[in-house]
């Protein structure tokens, strides 16, 4: 198990602990009783979504003979004998994305709880959510750049017979 997978598992367990605390300490308060379905929704999303968007993607990709990856030069990296090693190289990136998603969802849970406990937080909740979302989208953009850099354009000599798409438009 690589370091990225361990970090994913630790953050997921921390998210579950925080979720349990939210249910045990706050679920019976009148502010939460009215919106119990919202707390259920956040709980399900926090529990399942990081697995589906992170390591679960790798589980699906390993069961496909080809395809499933939408990156420039994917037809070189994710076909034939290069598919297995390339998927191994992609796995830590998917774990990292799952970890980022857990951190984002724990922040959403914290905003959800603070908004209902402290009336002063309700006025800042939308601004905090916007800042948290922009931070997550910035992290996701950084993640995409890292993944694309990990699978660069193949050398001309290794391309074989097939002509690959060019990233530049021809005129």
C-alpha positions in Angstrom: 0.0 0.0 0.0 1.5 3.3 -1.0 1.7 6.5 1.0 -1.1 8.2 -0.9 -3.5 5.3 -0.2 -2.6 5.3 3.5 -3.3 9.1 3.6 -6.6 8.5 1.8 -7.6 5.8 4.4 -6.6 8.0 7.4 -8.5 11.0 6.1 -11.6 8.8 5.4 -11.5 7.4 8.9 -11.1 10.9 10.3 -14.1 12.0 8.2 -16.1 9.1 9.6 -15.1 10.0 13.2 -16.2 13.6 12.6 -19.4 12.3 11.1 -20.1 10.1 14.1 -19.5 13.1 16.4 -22.0 15.2 14.3 -24.6 12.5 14.8 -24.0 11.9 18.5 -23.7 15.5 19.6 -25.9 17.5 17.2 -28.5 15.3 15.6 -30.9 15.5 18.5 -30.8 19.3 18.7 -34.0 21.1 17.4 -32.0 22.9 14.7 -31.0 19.5 13.2 -34.3 17.7 13.8 -36.0 19.8 11.0 -33.2 19.0 8.5 -32.4 15.4 9.4 -32.6 14.4 5.7 -29.9 17.0 4.9 -27.6 15.4 7.6 -28.3 12.0 6.1 -27.4 13.3 2.6 -24.1 14.8 3.8 -23.4 11.5 5.6 -23.9 9.4 2.6 -22.0 11.7 0.3 -19.1 11.9 2.8 -19.0 8.1 3.2 -19.4 6.9 -0.4 -18.3 9.7 -2.8 -14.5 9.7 -2.0 -14.4 6.0 -2.8 -16.3 6.4 -6.0 -14.2 9.4 -7.2 -10.9 8.1 -5.9 -9.8 4.4 -5.5 -13.1 3.1 -6.9 -12.2 4.5 -10.3 -9.1 2.4 -10.3 -11.1 -0.7 -9.5 -13.3 0.0 -12.6 -10.4 0.8 -14.9 -8.6 -2.5 -14.0 -11.7 -4.4 -15.2 -11.8 -2.7 -18.5 -9.6 -4.0 -21.4 -9.0 -0.5 -22.7 -10.3 3.1 -22.5 -11.9 4.7 -19.5 -9.2 7.4 -19.3 -9.7 10.8 -20.8 -6.3 12.4 -21.0 -4.2 13.6 -23.9 -2.1 10.7 -25.3 -4.3 8.2 -23.5 -4.3 6.0 -26.6 -0.6 5.6 -26.1 -0.4 5.2 -22.3 -3.5 3.2 -21.6 -3.6 0.6 -24.3 -1.8 -2.7 -24.8 1.2 -3.7 -22.6 1.5 -0.1 -21.2 -2.0 -0.1 -19.7 -1.0 -2.0 -16.5 2.0 0.1 -15.6 0.2 3.3 -16.5 -2.7 2.4 -14.3 -0.3 1.7 -11.5 1.2 5.1 -12.1 -2.3 6.7 -12.1 -3.5 5.0 -8.8 -1.7 7.5 -6.4 -3.2 10.4 -8.2 -6.7 9.0 -7.8 -6.0 8.4 -4.1 -4.9 12.0 -3.8 -8.1 13.2 -5.5 -10.2 11.1 -3.1 -8.3 12.7 -0.2 -8.9 16.2 -1.5 -12.6 15.3 -1.8 -12.8 14.1 1.8 -11.2 17.3 3.1 -13.7 19.3 1.0 -16.7 17.3 2.3 -15.5 17.5 5.9 -15.4 21.3 5.4 -18.9 21.2 4.1 -20.0 19.2 7.1 -18.4 21.7 9.4 -20.2 24.6 7.6 -23.5 22.7 7.8 -23.1 22.2 11.6 -21.8 25.6 12.4 -24.6 27.3 10.4 -27.2 25.5 12.6 -25.5 25.9 15.9 -24.3 29.5 15.8 -26.7 32.1 14.3 -23.7 34.4 13.6 -22.1 31.7 11.3 -25.2 31.6 9.1 -24.5 35.1 7.8 -21.0 34.1 6.7 -21.8 30.6 5.6 -22.4 31.4 2.0 -19.1 33.3 1.8 -17.2 30.5 3.6 -18.8 27.9 1.3 -17.8 29.9 -1.8 -14.2 30.2 -0.6 -14.1 26.5 0.3 -15.4 25.6 -3.1 -13.0 27.9 -4.9 -10.2 26.3 -2.9 -11.3 22.8 -3.9 -11.6 23.7 -7.6 -8.1 25.3 -7.5 -6.8 22.0 -5.9 -8.7 20.0 -8.6 -7.1 22.1 -11.3 -3.6 21.6 -9.8 -4.4 17.8 -9.6 -5.4 17.7 -13.3 -2.1 19.5 -14.2 -0.1 17.0 -12.2 -1.9 14.0 -13.8 -1.4 15.4 -17.3 2.3 16.0 -16.6 2.7 12.4 -15.4 1.6 11.2 -18.9 3.4 13.4 -21.4 3.4 13.1 -25.2 5.3 10.0 -26.3 8.5 10.4 -28.3 8.1 10.3 -32.1 10.2 7.1 -32.2 7.9 5.2 -29.9 4.6 6.2 -31.5 4.5 3.3 -34.0 2.3 3.3 -37.0 -0.7 5.0 -35.4 -0.8 8.8 -35.8 -1.7 10.5 -32.5 -3.7 13.6 -32.1 -1.8 16.8 -31.9 -2.5 19.3 -29.1 -2.0 22.1 -31.6 -4.4 23.0 -34.4 -3.1 22.6 -37.9 -3.9 25.4 -40.4 
